[in-house]
Amino acid sequence: MSNLTNDSFLEGEDGNPSSAASGLMGLFAGGILISVLLAFIYSLFCFYNPFVHFNIFAPIVFGGLIMFSVSNIAAMLKVRSVNAMRAGGFVSGLAGMYAAWVWYIYAITKFKVLMLNPYGLARATQALAVTGVWTFYGFRPTGIGLYVIWIAEAVCVVLISSQAPPLKFQFCEGCNEWIDEKGKKVRLAWIDVNQLKADLARNDYQFLNTAQAAPADAGSYLEIEVKQCQQCLNEAFVSIESNKTTTSDDGSTSADAAIVCISKRVPGSVATSILKRAE
Ligand SMILES: [Zn+2]
């Protein structure tokens, strides 16, 4: 598993996974629980909704709500690994689809039969496939045709639910908290971007530690966004954008912007030093 705070760095720094096992278990348990509850609403909607048209969008909304829930649970339980979030979304999506079938059979039997075991559930769906469950413009799919639609529905839900995006990015390992502070922007003197990228890849921070602040009217400068844990000051991240203005012989100017890095973890002392030059 990879830690987003590291793998979001454009140069591809890797390693240092550290989501607590309890957080991962909570992510899966919470995702599954919410999916089972959402599945209840989803199934009742599909069962009672008289406009079959809307049922085409229902799996997208259902998968989207599971995805949204998993993202929020991950942020709450301090899960930083994107792969863990995807796995949590995938398992929650599968659980949600299974529960949707259980609830659907429950609704169709006038809330009498809660068919939990997979064998009984398969028998019940086979029986439904024989007669079909809905009619769309006089077309009533049964058998293979209906199975294809059901599989497409399940694939849609699980594909969407497993794309859960991270809501928070920078984490202080020492304080075990997300760094929620808004980043502070500092302009430093311009340096060749490839040189700076090479330095950062080697964890060489000499330039960041010593570069002068850029004057307000400078045409070329580096804009550094610093996010630093305000509790311990030890953990910090920088995002750097290069802005270069070149003046050609005929006096016309052209501006050139490039991203050097996004959310690169740097020692807290480097962040403190950069912020000092903004004062
Ligand atoms: Zn901290």
Residues whose N, C-alpha, C, O or C-beta is under 5 A from the ligand:
A	BS01	ZN	C172 G174 C175 C229 Q231 C232 L233 E235
